[in-house]
Amino acid sequence: MMGVTGAARCVSRLKGRIGLPALHNWRDVQSLAYMAALPGLMAWQWVYGLNWLLYGLTLFLTLGIGVVHHNHTHRRMWRHRRANRVTDMCLTLLQGHPTFVFFPAHMGNHHRHTHGRRDLARTYRYGGGDTNHLAGYLWHPFQAVGSLYPLFWRWLARLRRYRPGAARYCYAQYAAWLSLWGGLLVIDPVKAFVLVILPQLHGLHWLLATNYLQHAHADGGPHRRARLTYARNFEGWVNPLLFNIGLHTAHHEHGRVHWSELKSLHRNLYRDRIDPRLIEPGLVSYMLRVFVLSLIWSRYRSESFMEPQHIV
């Protein structure tokens, strides 16, 4: 039980030692609320038993933690380095995977190459080619892991050579994550798997599958940046609930701005310039249409922006 509440104590430590004015942006109170709520729900069900309503909320919060993790990498949440380091460790425990991986895989790869042929996790790289269907969505996270983990090890090897202290910090994240899982499995393997590990794996799948939602059938060619055809954007409720994660073009064009500014950037700078086929009114309706209804009616299939010669 001590392991289940470890991340909750981590968040409490942030609140107790660092005042909210130390946040770069007060809107990250929502991020802290998600970080506190997830281990709270896990701990409550560990003690009082599985509750399907709370379990559904737990699964949703694992998505939110993935976005908080992503946002904290782009723009550190706190003004103080120590608070940001504590947040890194909290997110490692909450996500079920070290936070450092966003630096080589996301910042150094995806944002640098933006769905182009050098992007290691580009959606058109794998055996199925340029796809956008349910099987591709479900399988993409496993394909991406196979592409990205060698990158992590190379990045850590360079870090160990040139910045050994930073490398030790990254290894400490692995130790914290694996110790949490190992400790919980020793205490109660069934509860550990159902209440903690499975939800975290669900969140990790969504974290990686989001790349497929945002980029499958988008353009990976040399003119994608000028034409703004490299990403799909989702409007609707996904944005207030998940930190404007659907406004992906504005995010790529302004990777350092706080997530709360993306709505204004999307509306004022990009919405009228993006091809309407890359703007969706909602995430759920898109997934239902493209991944389910398209199996029956071809008119619901998405159109690819890729030119055949660029699919490599």
C-alpha positions as CSV (number, residue, x, y, z in Angstrom):
1,M,0.0,0.0,0.0
2,M,2.9,2.3,0.7
3,G,3.9,2.1,-3.0
4,V,0.4,3.1,-4.2
5,T,0.5,6.3,-2.3
6,G,4.1,7.2,-3.1
7,A,3.2,9.3,-6.0
8,A,0.5,11.1,-4.0
9,R,3.1,12.0,-1.3
10,C,5.3,13.2,-4.1
11,V,2.7,15.7,-5.3
12,S,2.0,16.7,-1.7
13,R,5.7,17.5,-1.3
14,L,5.5,19.8,-4.3
15,K,2.5,21.6,-2.8
16,G,4.0,21.9,0.7
17,R,7.5,23.1,-0.2
18,I,6.8,25.1,-3.3
19,G,4.0,27.6,-3.4
20,L,1.7,27.9,-6.4
21,P,3.2,31.3,-7.4
22,A,6.3,29.3,-8.3
23,L,4.4,27.8,-11.2
24,H,5.3,29.4,-14.5
25,N,1.6,29.4,-15.4
26,W,-1.3,29.1,-12.9
27,R,-3.2,27.0,-15.4
28,D,-1.0,24.1,-14.4
29,V,-3.1,23.8,-11.2
30,Q,-5.1,21.5,-13.5
31,S,-2.0,19.4,-14.1
32,L,-1.3,19.1,-10.4
33,A,-5.0,18.1,-9.8
34,Y,-4.6,15.3,-12.3
35,M,-1.3,14.2,-10.7
36,A,-2.9,14.1,-7.3
37,A,-6.2,12.5,-8.3
38,L,-4.7,9.5,-10.1
39,P,-2.8,7.9,-7.2
40,G,-5.7,8.9,-4.9
41,L,-8.2,6.8,-7.0
42,M,-5.7,3.9,-7.2
43,A,-5.2,4.0,-3.4
44,W,-8.9,4.2,-2.6
45,Q,-9.7,1.2,-4.8
46,W,-6.7,-0.7,-3.3
47,V,-8.3,-0.3,0.1
48,Y,-12.0,-0.5,-0.6
49,G,-12.2,-2.6,-3.7
50,L,-12.6,-2.1,-7.5
51,N,-15.3,0.5,-8.4
52,W,-16.0,0.5,-12.1
53,L,-16.9,4.2,-12.2
54,L,-13.7,5.2,-10.4
55,Y,-11.8,2.7,-12.6
56,G,-13.0,4.4,-15.7
57,L,-11.9,7.8,-14.3
58,T,-8.6,6.2,-13.5
59,L,-8.1,5.1,-17.1
60,F,-9.0,8.6,-18.3
61,L,-6.5,10.2,-15.9
62,T,-3.7,8.0,-17.2
63,L,-4.3,9.8,-20.5
64,G,-4.1,13.1,-18.7
65,I,-0.8,12.2,-17.0
66,G,0.6,11.4,-20.4
67,V,-0.2,14.9,-21.6
68,V,1.1,16.5,-18.4
69,H,4.3,14.5,-18.9
70,H,4.5,15.8,-22.5
71,N,3.8,19.4,-21.6
72,H,6.3,19.4,-18.7
73,T,9.0,18.3,-21.1
74,H,8.2,21.2,-23.5
75,R,7.9,23.8,-20.9
76,R,9.0,23.1,-17.3
77,M,6.1,23.6,-14.9
78,W,8.0,25.3,-12.1
79,R,10.4,28.2,-11.8
80,H,12.7,26.2,-9.5
81,R,14.9,23.4,-10.7
82,R,14.4,21.2,-7.7
83,A,10.6,21.4,-8.0
84,N,11.0,20.4,-11.7
85,R,13.2,17.4,-10.7
86,V,10.6,16.3,-8.1
87,T,7.9,16.6,-10.8
88,D,10.0,14.4,-13.1
89,M,10.1,11.7,-10.5
90,C,6.4,12.1,-9.7
91,L,5.5,11.7,-13.4
92,T,7.8,8.7,-13.7
93,L,5.9,6.9,-10.9
94,L,2.5,8.1,-12.2
95,Q,3.2,7.3,-15.9
96,G,4.9,3.9,-15.3
97,H,7.9,4.9,-17.4
98,P,10.9,7.3,-17.0
99,T,10.2,10.9,-18.0
100,F,13.6,11.5,-19.7
101,V,12.5,9.5,-22.8
102,F,10.6,12.5,-24.1
103,F,13.9,14.4,-24.6
104,P,15.5,12.0,-27.2
105,A,12.2,10.6,-28.6
106,H,10.0,13.6,-28.8
107,M,12.0,16.8,-28.7
108,G,15.1,15.4,-30.5
109,N,13.3,13.2,-32.9
110,H,9.6,14.0,-33.5
111,H,9.7,17.8,-33.2
112,R,12.9,18.0,-35.0
113,H,11.8,15.9,-38.1
114,T,8.0,16.4,-37.8
115,H,6.7,13.3,-39.5
116,G,9.4,13.4,-42.2
117,R,11.5,10.5,-43.4
118,R,14.0,11.0,-40.6
119,D,11.3,10.8,-37.9
120,L,11.9,7.4,-36.3
121,A,8.2,6.8,-35.3
122,R,6.6,8.2,-38.5
123,T,3.4,6.4,-39.1
124,Y,4.1,5.4,-42.7
125,R,7.5,3.8,-41.8
126,Y,6.2,0.3,-40.9
127,G,5.1,-2.8,-42.8
128,G,1.6,-1.5,-43.6
129,G,2.9,1.7,-45.2
130,D,0.8,4.8,-45.2
131,T,-2.3,3.6,-43.3
132,N,-5.1,5.0,-41.2
133,H,-7.3,2.3,-39.8
134,L,-8.0,0.5,-36.5
135,A,-5.3,-2.2,-36.8
136,G,-2.7,0.4,-37.5
137,Y,-3.8,2.5,-34.6
138,L,-3.7,-0.4,-32.2
139,W,-0.3,-1.7,-33.4
140,H,1.5,1.6,-33.8
141,P,2.6,1.9,-30.2
142,F,4.4,-1.5,-30.3
143,Q,6.1,-0.6,-33.6
144,A,7.1,2.8,-32.2
145,V,8.7,1.2,-29.1
146,G,10.8,-1.1,-31.3
147,S,12.1,2.0,-33.1
148,L,12.6,4.3,-30.1
149,Y,14.2,2.1,-27.5
150,P,17.5,1.8,-29.4
151,L,17.4,5.6,-29.6
152,F,17.0,5.7,-25.8
153,W,20.0,3.5,-25.2
154,R,22.2,5.4,-27.6
155,W,21.2,8.7,-26.0
156,L,21.9,7.3,-22.5
157,A,25.3,6.1,-23.7
158,R,26.3,9.5,-24.9
159,L,24.9,11.1,-21.7
160,R,26.9,8.7,-19.6
161,R,30.1,9.6,-21.4
162,Y,29.7,13.4,-21.4
163,R,27.3,14.1,-18.5
164,P,27.5,11.2,-16.1
165,G,25.5,12.9,-13.4
166,A,22.6,13.5,-15.7
167,A,22.8,9.8,-16.8
168,R,22.6,8.6,-13.2
169,Y,19.5,10.7,-12.8
170,C,17.9,9.0,-15.8
171,Y,18.8,5.6,-14.4
172,A,17.3,6.6,-11.0
173,Q,14.0,7.1,-12.8
174,Y,14.2,3.5,-14.1
175,A,15.0,2.4,-10.6
176,A,12.1,4.3,-9.1
177,W,9.6,3.0,-11.6
178,L,10.7,-0.7,-11.4
179,S,10.9,-0.5,-7.6
180,L,7.3,0.7,-7.5
181,W,6.0,-2.1,-9.7
182,G,8.1,-4.7,-8.0
183,G,7.1,-3.6,-4.5
184,L,3.4,-3.5,-5.4
185,L,3.6,-7.0,-7.0
186,V,5.1,-8.4,-3.8
187,I,2.4,-6.9,-1.7
188,D,-0.5,-8.0,-3.8
189,P,0.1,-9.0,-7.4
190,V,-3.5,-9.0,-8.5
191,K,-4.3,-5.5,-7.1
192,A,-0.9,-4.3,-8.5
193,F,-1.7,-5.4,-12.0
194,V,-5.4,-4.4,-12.1
195,L,-5.2,-1.1,-10.2
196,V,-1.8,0.3,-11.1
197,I,0.1,-1.5,-13.9
198,L,-2.7,-2.1,-16.3
199,P,-4.0,1.5,-16.2
200,Q,-0.4,2.8,-16.6
201,L,0.0,0.5,-19.7
202,H,-3.3,1.9,-21.0
203,G,-1.9,5.4,-20.6
204,L,1.3,4.5,-22.3
205,H,-0.5,2.9,-25.2
206,W,-2.5,6.1,-25.7
207,L,0.6,8.3,-25.3
208,L,2.2,6.5,-28.3
209,A,-1.0,5.9,-30.3
210,T,-1.7,9.7,-30.2
211,N,1.1,10.0,-32.8
212,Y,-1.0,7.8,-35.1
213,L,-4.2,9.8,-34.5
214,Q,-2.4,13.1,-35.2
215,H,-0.3,12.1,-38.2
216,A,-1.6,9.0,-39.9
217,H,-2.4,10.0,-43.6
218,A,-0.9,13.4,-43.0
219,D,1.9,14.6,-45.2
220,G,5.5,13.5,-44.6
221,G,6.9,15.1,-47.8
222,P,9.4,17.9,-48.1
223,H,6.8,20.7,-48.3
224,R,4.7,19.6,-45.3
225,R,5.8,22.5,-43.1
226,A,5.1,25.2,-45.6
227,R,1.7,23.7,-46.4
228,L,0.8,22.8,-42.8
229,T,-0.2,19.4,-43.9
230,Y,1.8,17.3,-41.5
231,A,-0.7,17.0,-38.6
232,R,-4.3,16.5,-37.9
233,N,-6.1,18.8,-35.4
234,F,-9.0,17.9,-33.1
235,E,-11.3,20.5,-31.7
236,G,-14.1,19.9,-29.1
237,W,-14.0,18.6,-25.5
238,V,-10.6,16.8,-25.9
239,N,-8.9,20.1,-25.5
240,P,-10.2,21.5,-22.1
241,L,-10.0,17.9,-20.7
242,L,-6.5,17.1,-22.0
243,F,-4.6,20.4,-22.1
244,N,-5.3,21.4,-25.7
245,I,-3.6,18.2,-27.0
246,G,-5.8,18.2,-30.1
247,L,-4.4,21.5,-31.5
248,H,-1.3,19.9,-32.9
249,T,-0.3,22.2,-35.7
250,A,-0.1,25.2,-33.3
251,H,1.9,23.0,-30.9
252,H,4.4,22.0,-33.6
253,E,4.8,25.5,-34.8
254,H,5.2,26.9,-31.2
255,G,6.8,24.1,-29.2
256,R,7.9,26.3,-26.4
257,V,4.6,28.1,-25.6
258,H,2.5,27.0,-22.7
259,W,-0.3,24.6,-23.6
260,S,-3.0,27.2,-22.5
261,E,-1.9,29.5,-25.3
262,L,-2.5,26.9,-28.1
263,K,-6.3,27.6,-28.4
264,S,-5.6,31.3,-29.3
265,L,-2.8,30.4,-31.7
266,H,-4.9,27.8,-33.4
267,R,-7.9,30.1,-33.8
268,N,-6.0,33.2,-34.9
269,L,-3.0,32.0,-36.9
270,Y,-3.6,28.5,-38.2
271,R,-7.2,27.3,-38.5
272,D,-7.9,29.1,-41.7
273,R,-4.7,28.0,-43.3
274,I,-5.0,24.3,-42.5
275,D,-6.7,22.0,-45.0
276,P,-10.3,21.3,-43.7
277,R,-9.7,17.6,-44.0
278,L,-7.1,17.9,-41.2
279,I,-9.4,19.6,-38.8
280,E,-11.8,17.3,-36.9
281,P,-14.7,18.6,-34.7
282,G,-14.1,15.9,-32.2
283,L,-11.7,13.0,-31.3
284,V,-14.4,10.4,-30.5
285,S,-16.4,11.1,-33.6
286,Y,-13.2,10.8,-35.7
287,M,-12.2,7.5,-34.2
288,L,-15.8,6.1,-34.7
289,R,-15.9,7.2,-38.3
290,V,-12.4,6.3,-39.5
291,F,-11.7,3.2,-37.4
292,V,-15.2,1.6,-37.2
293,L,-17.7,2.9,-39.8
294,S,-15.0,2.8,-42.5
295,L,-15.0,-1.0,-42.2
296,I,-18.5,-1.0,-43.6
297,W,-18.7,2.2,-45.7
298,S,-15.7,3.3,-47.8
299,R,-16.9,6.9,-47.8
300,Y,-15.8,7.2,-44.1
301,R,-12.1,6.3,-44.9
302,S,-9.6,9.1,-44.5
303,E,-7.7,10.5,-47.5
304,S,-3.9,10.4,-47.5
305,F,-1.8,13.5,-48.1
306,M,1.3,11.5,-48.8
307,E,2.7,11.2,-52.3
308,P,3.9,7.7,-53.1
309,Q,7.5,8.6,-53.7
310,H,7.8,10.0,-50.1
311,I,6.6,6.9,-48.4
312,V,9.8,5.4,-47.0
